[in-house]
Amino acid sequence: MKYEKAQNVLPDTIIEIIQNYIDGGYIYIPRKDENKKSWGENTETKKYLKERDKEIFNRYSLGVPIKVLSQEYFLSESSIRRIIRKQRNYD
């Protein structure tokens, strides 16, 4: 998201109408529904986290304790438990 000057993108009549509601402030204009993207769609983050969670579950299944996993992945023990619970439901 980037800031645009209203004068550069909107006709003067629309700017005057908006000024009746908010004068000199900032306003956020959301994307159209058809242009919205889901979280992680623009990056590899979603894919990375999915693979990491599978790896955590597989290592847990092989007997690696939750405490060790939490230290190795820099996550809380409750986060590791949540990941394991979620992965069990996928299988």
Backbone bond lengths (Angstrom), bond angles and torsions (degrees), N, CA, C in turn:
res aa  C-N    CA-C-N  psi(-1)  N-CA   C-N-CA  omega(-1)  CA-C   N-CA-C  phi
1 M - - - 1.448 - - 1.520 107.95 -
2 K 1.312 115.45 134.34 1.456 119.64 177.53 1.520 109.57 -129.29
3 Y 1.318 114.36 156.56 1.456 119.84 178.80 1.518 109.64 -85.30
4 E 1.302 115.46 138.70 1.463 122.31 175.57 1.522 107.65 -125.01
5 K 1.322 116.75 143.57 1.463 120.20 174.12 1.517 107.58 -74.67
6 A 1.316 115.96 130.10 1.464 120.52 -178.70 1.526 110.90 -56.68
7 Q 1.333 116.99 -38.28 1.465 120.92 -179.14 1.528 112.06 -61.38
8 N 1.335 116.40 -25.05 1.466 120.22 -177.94 1.527 113.18 -85.88
9 V 1.337 117.74 -17.10 1.469 118.89 -174.14 1.524 114.70 -126.51
10 L 1.333 118.12 -15.18 1.465 120.53 -176.90 1.528 111.25 -119.29
11 P 1.319 116.83 146.77 1.471 119.59 173.96 1.533 110.54 -66.37
12 D 1.330 116.33 152.48 1.467 121.67 -178.11 1.529 112.18 -56.30
13 T 1.331 117.40 -36.87 1.473 119.66 -178.51 1.528 111.40 -63.96
14 I 1.310 116.80 -38.74 1.474 119.77 178.77 1.522 110.10 -69.59
15 I 1.323 117.41 -39.68 1.470 120.83 177.53 1.521 110.16 -59.73
16 E 1.332 117.44 -43.46 1.468 121.00 179.14 1.529 111.12 -62.70
17 I 1.315 117.60 -39.92 1.474 120.84 178.18 1.523 110.23 -64.13
18 I 1.333 117.34 -44.71 1.468 121.22 179.65 1.522 110.29 -63.34
19 Q 1.337 117.37 -37.74 1.465 121.09 -179.75 1.523 112.13 -63.54
20 N 1.322 117.71 -21.20 1.467 120.12 174.44 1.527 111.29 -67.92
21 Y 1.314 117.09 -23.48 1.465 121.92 -178.06 1.523 112.51 -102.64
22 I 1.316 116.73 -38.21 1.461 120.97 -179.86 1.524 107.43 -145.17
23 D 1.324 116.29 114.81 1.463 121.38 -174.32 1.523 109.74 -107.69
24 G 1.313 116.38 109.22 1.461 120.61 176.14 1.508 114.68 81.93
25 G 1.319 119.14 12.42 1.458 121.78 179.47 1.517 111.64 -106.21
26 Y 1.318 114.65 -176.48 1.458 120.98 177.18 1.514 108.68 -98.96
27 I 1.313 115.66 146.44 1.460 120.26 177.94 1.530 107.42 -137.75
28 Y 1.323 115.85 138.30 1.461 121.39 178.38 1.519 108.78 -99.89
29 I 1.302 116.85 129.64 1.461 121.33 176.95 1.526 106.87 -110.18
30 P 1.334 117.36 112.16 1.472 120.06 -176.15 1.526 112.15 -70.32
31 R 1.318 114.90 159.99 1.463 120.90 177.09 1.519 109.84 -69.16
32 K 1.310 116.39 155.44 1.459 121.23 173.00 1.526 108.00 -65.04
33 D 1.322 116.86 148.43 1.461 120.73 -178.56 1.525 112.10 -54.54
34 E 1.318 116.99 -40.55 1.464 119.53 -177.03 1.532 112.59 -71.54
35 N 1.331 117.81 -13.16 1.466 121.18 179.08 1.525 113.16 -101.47
36 K 1.325 117.00 -3.19 1.461 120.16 -178.18 1.521 110.40 -72.01
37 K 1.316 115.26 145.60 1.459 121.38 177.43 1.521 108.49 -118.42
38 S 1.303 115.83 148.46 1.455 119.38 179.44 1.525 109.69 -76.33
39 W 1.329 115.43 162.48 1.451 121.40 -177.69 1.526 109.96 -58.49
40 G 1.324 116.79 133.02 1.452 122.06 176.63 1.515 114.77 83.00
41 E 1.306 117.67 0.93 1.464 120.81 -177.10 1.531 112.29 -69.17
42 N 1.315 117.22 -31.42 1.465 120.59 -178.09 1.522 113.19 -85.05
43 T 1.310 118.00 -13.48 1.459 121.39 -176.59 1.524 109.77 -128.43
44 E 1.298 115.47 -179.71 1.466 121.46 177.95 1.532 111.29 -93.64
45 T 1.323 117.87 6.80 1.461 121.55 -174.65 1.519 112.35 -58.63
46 K 1.316 116.68 -46.34 1.464 120.68 -178.27 1.530 110.47 -60.08
47 K 1.318 115.87 -44.96 1.469 121.31 179.58 1.530 110.29 -63.91
48 Y 1.333 116.60 -44.25 1.460 121.44 179.98 1.524 111.00 -59.43
49 L 1.338 117.11 -46.92 1.464 120.67 -178.13 1.520 111.46 -66.11
50 K 1.320 117.31 -36.09 1.462 121.28 178.14 1.531 110.53 -63.40
51 E 1.321 116.17 -44.90 1.467 121.00 178.39 1.530 111.01 -66.19
52 R 1.326 116.58 -41.73 1.469 120.33 178.80 1.517 110.76 -60.95
53 D 1.335 116.42 -44.12 1.463 120.57 -179.25 1.526 111.52 -64.21
54 K 1.328 117.47 -38.95 1.473 120.89 176.15 1.522 110.24 -62.37
55 E 1.323 115.19 -43.05 1.464 120.67 179.96 1.530 110.89 -62.69
56 I 1.321 116.66 -43.52 1.470 120.66 178.10 1.520 109.96 -60.25
57 F 1.325 116.85 -46.13 1.468 120.64 -179.43 1.527 111.09 -63.25
58 N 1.322 117.51 -43.57 1.468 120.77 179.53 1.519 111.48 -62.64
59 R 1.302 116.87 -42.81 1.471 120.27 179.20 1.525 110.82 -66.79
60 Y 1.333 116.91 -37.93 1.468 120.76 176.10 1.529 109.64 -62.80
61 S 1.329 116.47 -41.96 1.466 121.61 179.57 1.525 111.63 -63.16
62 L 1.329 116.67 -27.58 1.464 121.25 178.22 1.524 112.35 -84.31
63 G 1.337 116.75 -1.44 1.458 120.20 174.66 1.516 116.44 106.47
64 V 1.308 118.41 4.81 1.472 120.14 178.22 1.529 107.86 -71.61
65 P 1.343 117.50 125.28 1.467 120.64 -177.70 1.540 113.07 -64.62
66 I 1.320 115.28 151.41 1.469 121.90 179.92 1.526 111.12 -57.61
67 K 1.317 116.44 -40.57 1.466 120.23 -179.10 1.533 111.06 -60.35
68 V 1.321 116.71 -42.63 1.468 121.27 179.37 1.532 110.24 -66.07
69 L 1.330 116.36 -44.18 1.467 120.28 178.66 1.525 111.11 -60.34
70 S 1.323 116.68 -41.59 1.468 119.66 -178.87 1.526 110.97 -64.41
71 Q 1.323 116.67 -36.13 1.466 119.88 178.59 1.531 111.35 -72.03
72 E 1.319 116.37 -40.22 1.464 120.00 -177.44 1.531 112.62 -70.52
73 Y 1.325 116.39 -34.67 1.465 120.22 -177.47 1.535 112.77 -99.99
74 F 1.320 116.13 2.33 1.470 121.56 179.49 1.530 111.66 56.57
75 L 1.341 114.89 43.74 1.461 122.30 177.58 1.515 108.56 -123.82
76 S 1.326 116.52 156.62 1.460 119.67 176.55 1.527 109.07 -71.44
77 E 1.316 115.71 159.32 1.466 119.91 178.11 1.525 110.78 -62.38
78 S 1.324 116.70 -35.68 1.470 118.79 178.57 1.534 111.03 -66.89
79 S 1.325 117.86 -33.49 1.471 120.48 175.99 1.525 110.58 -66.56
80 I 1.318 116.58 -41.18 1.473 120.44 177.62 1.526 109.72 -62.38
81 R 1.328 117.05 -44.02 1.475 120.12 178.33 1.530 111.24 -61.23
82 R 1.320 116.89 -41.48 1.464 121.21 178.90 1.523 110.56 -62.14
83 I 1.324 116.90 -43.69 1.468 121.44 178.87 1.526 110.34 -62.18
84 I 1.322 117.02 -44.31 1.471 121.28 179.67 1.520 110.33 -62.55
85 R 1.324 116.43 -44.52 1.472 120.62 178.68 1.528 110.88 -60.33
86 K 1.318 116.03 -44.47 1.462 121.24 -179.16 1.532 110.72 -64.44
87 Q 1.329 116.92 -42.54 1.467 120.64 -179.42 1.532 111.50 -67.64
88 R 1.313 117.32 -34.80 1.479 120.26 176.58 1.521 110.59 -60.94
89 N 1.323 116.20 -39.18 1.464 120.68 -179.23 1.522 112.19 -69.88
90 Y 1.346 117.57 -26.01 1.468 120.95 178.51 1.522 111.33 -75.30
91 D 1.332 116.15 -31.90 1.479 119.80 -176.85 1.497 113.36 -80.25
